[in-house]
């Protein structure tokens, strides 16, 4: 057996065991039987078992296979596994989020929602699986609570867990209500019983969360040394201080550009006045806004095809729908529900939340921003990159290259404007304003994570520099505290992708092809930029031979 075949065999064996231990992950990917009927263990030992399994398989790979004998694609997979193991060890032994964040529904709530919203099987079959998982949920929550017997969770994250968990009964009420008249009555009675039987366990979990507040710690910051180590592990090629300087540089440049564009749109008016003017040019109704969003996304898709910007598979579909009522408190504006890897066809759903006051619809659904959103979220942004990457190596899912994923969507905004899809100065101003927000994210993320900025200082900077409301800024910073180094990935990712583009152009010279560059990124959307460079080096070397 040659090296590549041996490597493929070990990868398959590893994933079979991984899915067995993590059936929720298999369901997320679109592998449904028997996984939809199972839940993982909720305790700390389960997390450690996953890490040890990855360590064991990578050890076997290194002992039996020579890296240099593998194909280009398998060499990338090797590097992904190597880096995933390093980061996994850091997350478990140093970051230790599993014993600091007591949100027991963070994973399972999303799985139940995906099962009801993704039309991958008859509703009757999906409900049967939901009932079985619901019956197993009390055991999972009991195991999850054992993580905190000897640890002190973060006070802020405990408060967030309490708030988010309060939405769970609404999820099951929604599922029960939407099945009325659509499934056999006997099955619906089972669903009602399972939901009713679960509620005492839910109340017990909520009481446990409340009791945790007496033993929490105030400190949520990762700290300077650990943050430096995380940045190093991510392979961004920069120190936190250098990343911070990039944020400052972009913030200053973008603020100057925003002032120039605002002056062109309405001479003599302030940026705030111009933004208010743009927000007023909006759909009159929410239904009109949904229609305009869907239309812009379809036009963006056709533009990408017509201008040979990137490969598009016509069978992949993106729907635009209103956010379900039970999710609206968690999704104030909009969210992309990406298609599962193994579901055919791949169908994504972009959900948009109805504003509480229709008079404020222009705050986020004005015509200038709708066009930018179509590029960022749909084509050639997140949806296109996600569907193409889903066709690649399964190992890439372990890579978690957020600077590539978020950076690509942000890169696409400017690129599609330069191509002529977005032409108005108003949309340009919205795009620049969003860039300022992303620059502030870099600054805040670095300072917050290193413990050099307080929560309130971060909220204040977002409000002052990015013009975000206090409510929105608080929600943003809450998320930043739980995801150190993620918020900086947007603008920094765009910055790194732009640098990579110039690097590839220099290496290829006259042979440089923009579609080749874009297709290589969409096909490898989960990879960090450090590995993307290696992918391009491999491809360019082959072109020269």
Secondary structure in CASP SS format (residue, H / E / C, confidence):
PFRMAT SS
TARGET T0000
AUTHOR 0000-0000-0000
METHOD secondary structure of the structure
MODEL  1
X C 1.00
X C 1.00
X H 1.00
X H 1.00
X H 1.00
X H 1.00
X H 1.00
X H 1.00
X H 1.00
X H 1.00
X H 1.00
X H 1.00
X H 1.00
X H 1.00
X H 1.00
X H 1.00
X H 1.00
X H 1.00
X H 1.00
X H 1.00
X H 1.00
X C 1.00
X H 1.00
X H 1.00
X H 1.00
X H 1.00
X H 1.00
X H 1.00
X H 1.00
X C 1.00
X C 1.00
X C 1.00
X C 1.00
X C 1.00
X H 1.00
X H 1.00
X H 1.00
X C 1.00
X C 1.00
X C 1.00
X C 1.00
X C 1.00
X C 1.00
X H 1.00
X H 1.00
X H 1.00
X H 1.00
X H 1.00
X H 1.00
X H 1.00
X H 1.00
X H 1.00
X H 1.00
X H 1.00
X H 1.00
X H 1.00
X H 1.00
X H 1.00
X H 1.00
X H 1.00
X H 1.00
X H 1.00
X H 1.00
X H 1.00
X C 1.00
X C 1.00
X H 1.00
X H 1.00
X H 1.00
X C 1.00
X C 1.00
X H 1.00
X H 1.00
X H 1.00
X H 1.00
X H 1.00
X H 1.00
X H 1.00
X H 1.00
X H 1.00
X H 1.00
X H 1.00
X H 1.00
X H 1.00
X H 1.00
X H 1.00
X H 1.00
X H 1.00
X H 1.00
X H 1.00
X H 1.00
X H 1.00
X H 1.00
X H 1.00
X H 1.00
X C 1.00
X H 1.00
X H 1.00
X H 1.00
X C 1.00
X C 1.00
X C 1.00
X C 1.00
X C 1.00
X C 1.00
X C 1.00
X C 1.00
X H 1.00
X H 1.00
X H 1.00
X H 1.00
X H 1.00
X H 1.00
X H 1.00
X H 1.00
X H 1.00
X H 1.00
X C 1.00
X C 1.00
X C 1.00
X C 1.00
X C 1.00
X H 1.00
X H 1.00
X H 1.00
X H 1.00
X H 1.00
X H 1.00
X H 1.00
X H 1.00
X H 1.00
X H 1.00
X H 1.00
X H 1.00
X H 1.00
X H 1.00
X H 1.00
X H 1.00
X H 1.00
X H 1.00
X H 1.00
X H 1.00
X H 1.00
X H 1.00
X H 1.00
X H 1.00
X H 1.00
X H 1.00
X C 1.00
X C 1.00
X C 1.00
X C 1.00
X C 1.00
X E 1.00
X H 1.00
X H 1.00
X H 1.00
X H 1.00
X H 1.00
X H 1.00
X H 1.00
X H 1.00
X H 1.00
X H 1.00
X H 1.00
X C 1.00
X C 1.00
X H 1.00
X H 1.00
X H 1.00
X H 1.00
X H 1.00
X H 1.00
X H 1.00
X H 1.00
X H 1.00
X H 1.00
X H 1.00
X C 1.00
X C 1.00
X C 1.00
X C 1.00
X C 1.00
X C 1.00
X H 1.00
X H 1.00
X H 1.00
X H 1.00
X H 1.00
X H 1.00
X H 1.00
X H 1.00
X H 1.00
X H 1.00
X H 1.00
X H 1.00
X H 1.00
X H 1.00
X H 1.00
X H 1.00
X H 1.00
X H 1.00
X H 1.00
X H 1.00
X H 1.00
X H 1.00
X H 1.00
X H 1.00
X H 1.00
X H 1.00
X H 1.00
X H 1.00
X H 1.00
X H 1.00
X H 1.00
X C 1.00
X E 1.00
X C 1.00
X C 1.00
X C 1.00
X C 1.00
X C 1.00
X C 1.00
X H 1.00
X H 1.00
X H 1.00
X H 1.00
X H 1.00
X H 1.00
X H 1.00
X H 1.00
X H 1.00
X H 1.00
X H 1.00
X C 1.00
X C 1.00
X C 1.00
X C 1.00
X C 1.00
X H 1.00
X H 1.00
X H 1.00
X H 1.00
X H 1.00
X H 1.00
X H 1.00
X H 1.00
X H 1.00
X H 1.00
X H 1.00
X H 1.00
X H 1.00
X H 1.00
X H 1.00
X H 1.00
X H 1.00
X H 1.00
X H 1.00
X H 1.00
X H 1.00
X H 1.00
X H 1.00
X H 1.00
X H 1.00
X H 1.00
X C 1.00
X C 1.00
X C 1.00
X C 1.00
X C 1.00
X H 1.00
X H 1.00
X H 1.00
X H 1.00
X H 1.00
X H 1.00
X H 1.00
X H 1.00
X H 1.00
X H 1.00
X C 1.00
X E 1.00
X C 1.00
X C 1.00
X C 1.00
X H 1.00
X H 1.00
X H 1.00
X H 1.00
X H 1.00
X H 1.00
X H 1.00
X H 1.00
X H 1.00
X H 1.00
X H 1.00
X H 1.00
X H 1.00
X H 1.00
X H 1.00
X H 1.00
X H 1.00
X H 1.00
X H 1.00
X H 1.00
X H 1.00
X C 1.00
X C 1.00
X C 1.00
X C 1.00
X C 1.00
X C 1.00
X C 1.00
X C 1.00
X C 1.00
X C 1.00
X E 1.00
X E 1.00
X E 1.00
X E 1.00
X E 1.00
X E 1.00
X C 1.00
X C 1.00
X H 1.00
X H 1.00
X H 1.00
X H 1.00
X C 1.00
X C 1.00
X C 1.00
X C 1.00
X C 1.00
X E 1.00
X E 1.00
X E 1.00
X E 1.00
X C 1.00
X C 1.00
X C 1.00
X C 1.00
X C 1.00
X C 1.00
X C 1.00
X C 1.00
X C 1.00
X E 1.00
X E 1.00
X E 1.00
X E 1.00
X E 1.00
X E 1.00
X C 1.00
X C 1.00
X C 1.00
X C 1.00
X C 1.00
X H 1.00
X H 1.00
X H 1.00
X C 1.00
X H 1.00
X H 1.00
X H 1.00
X H 1.00
X E 1.00
X H 1.00
X H 1.00
X H 1.00
X H 1.00
X H 1.00
X H 1.00
X H 1.00
X H 1.00
X H 1.00
X H 1.00
X H 1.00
X H 1.00
X C 1.00
X C 1.00
X C 1.00
X H 1.00
X H 1.00
X H 1.00
X H 1.00
X H 1.00
X H 1.00
X H 1.00
X H 1.00
X C 1.00
X C 1.00
X C 1.00
X C 1.00
X H 1.00
X H 1.00
X H 1.00
X H 1.00
X H 1.00
X C 1.00
X C 1.00
X C 1.00
X H 1.00
X H 1.00
X H 1.00
X H 1.00
X H 1.00
X H 1.00
X H 1.00
X H 1.00
X H 1.00
X H 1.00
X H 1.00
X H 1.00
X H 1.00
X H 1.00
X H 1.00
X H 1.00
X H 1.00
X H 1.00
X C 1.00
X C 1.00
X C 1.00
X C 1.00
X C 1.00
X H 1.00
X H 1.00
X H 1.00
X H 1.00
X H 1.00
X H 1.00
X H 1.00
X H 1.00
X H 1.00
X H 1.00
X H 1.00
X H 1.00
X H 1.00
X H 1.00
X H 1.00
X H 1.00
X H 1.00
X H 1.00
X H 1.00
X H 1.00
X H 1.00
X H 1.00
X H 1.00
X H 1.00
X H 1.00
X C 1.00
X C 1.00
X C 1.00
X C 1.00
X C 1.00
X H 1.00
X H 1.00
X H 1.00
X H 1.00
X H 1.00
X H 1.00
X H 1.00
X H 1.00
X H 1.00
X H 1.00
X H 1.00
X H 1.00
X C 1.00
X C 1.00
X C 1.00
X H 1.00
X H 1.00
X H 1.00
X H 1.00
X H 1.00
X H 1.00
X H 1.00
X H 1.00
X H 1.00
X H 1.00
X H 1.00
X H 1.00
X H 1.00
X C 1.00
X C 1.00
X C 1.00
X C 1.00
X C 1.00
X C 1.00
X H 1.00
X H 1.00
X H 1.00
X H 1.00
X H 1.00
X H 1.00
X H 1.00
X H 1.00
X H 1.00
X H 1.00
X H 1.00
X H 1.00
X H 1.00
X H 1.00
X H 1.00
X H 1.00
X H 1.00
X H 1.00
X H 1.00
X H 1.00
X H 1.00
X H 1.00
X H 1.00
X C 1.00
X C 1.00
X H 1.00
X H 1.00
X H 1.00
X H 1.00
X H 1.00
X H 1.00
X H 1.00
X H 1.00
X H 1.00
X C 1.00
X C 1.00
X C 1.00
X C 1.00
X C 1.00
X C 1.00
X H 1.00
X H 1.00
X H 1.00
X H 1.00
X H 1.00
X H 1.00
X H 1.00
X H 1.00
X H 1.00
X H 1.00
X H 1.00
X H 1.00
X H 1.00
X H 1.00
X H 1.00
X H 1.00
X C 1.00
END
